[in-house]
Amino acid sequence: MNKFDPVISVIVPTYQHARYIGECLNSILAQDLDQPWELIIGEDGSTDGTREICVGIANENPNRVRLILNEAESRIYIDGKRAAALV
């Protein structure tokens, strides 16, 4: 996937964060580190535009960003309440 073996992985799970996710991800991508690193974004099926923002940032940074898109059919429910998602 990446052309390097990352030493550091920054993981950002997100759901319905369109208002802030761009600023969050861009501030992480602006960091200057001596070690190789990657940004892993877990987007959990947002409907407010979060997913589109994450896809755009991932497309702009293909060697740095790994985007994991969860779909509705992968969600786990316990007693009728959403509990998690399978990746």
C-alpha positions in Angstrom: 0.0 0.0 0.0 2.5 2.7 1.1 6.0 3.0 -0.3 7.5 3.0 3.2 7.0 1.0 6.5 5.5 3.4 8.9 6.9 3.7 12.4 4.0 5.7 13.7 0.3 5.2 12.9 -2.1 8.0 13.8 -5.7 6.6 14.0 -8.7 8.8 13.6 -12.1 7.2 13.9 -14.9 9.5 12.7 -18.7 9.6 12.4 -20.8 12.7 11.6 -17.9 15.1 12.1 -18.1 17.1 8.9 -17.8 20.4 10.6 -14.4 19.6 12.1 -12.8 16.6 10.4 -11.1 18.5 7.6 -9.3 20.7 10.1 -8.4 17.7 12.3 -6.9 15.7 9.4 -5.1 18.6 7.8 -3.5 19.5 11.1 -2.2 15.9 11.5 -0.9 15.9 7.9 0.9 19.2 8.5 3.2 17.5 11.1 6.8 17.2 10.3 8.4 14.1 11.8 11.7 12.4 11.4 10.2 8.9 11.4 7.9 7.5 8.7 4.3 7.7 9.7 0.8 7.1 8.3 -2.7 8.4 9.0 -5.4 5.8 9.3 -9.0 7.2 9.1 -11.9 5.0 10.0 -15.1 6.5 8.6 -18.2 4.8 9.9 -20.9 5.7 7.3 -21.5 9.3 8.0 -24.4 11.1 6.2 -23.3 14.7 6.9 -20.5 14.9 4.4 -17.7 13.5 6.6 -17.1 10.6 4.3 -16.7 12.9 1.2 -14.2 15.1 3.1 -12.2 12.0 4.2 -12.2 10.5 0.7 -10.9 13.9 -0.7 -8.1 14.1 1.8 -7.2 10.5 1.2 -7.1 11.0 -2.5 -4.8 14.1 -2.1 -2.4 12.1 0.2 -2.3 8.6 -1.2 1.2 7.8 0.3 0.3 9.0 3.7 -3.4 8.2 4.3 -5.1 4.8 4.6 -8.9 5.2 4.6 -11.2 2.5 6.0 -14.8 3.0 4.9 -17.4 1.0 7.0 -20.8 0.3 5.4 -24.2 -0.2 7.1 -24.1 -3.9 6.6 -20.9 -4.3 8.6 -22.4 -2.7 11.8 -23.0 -4.7 14.9 -26.1 -4.2 17.1 -26.6 -5.4 20.7 -30.1 -5.2 22.0 -31.1 -3.1 19.0 -28.4 -0.5 19.7 -25.5 0.1 17.4 -22.4 -1.1 19.1 -19.5 -1.4 16.6 -18.6 -2.1 13.0 -16.5 -4.9 11.5 -13.6 -3.8 9.3 
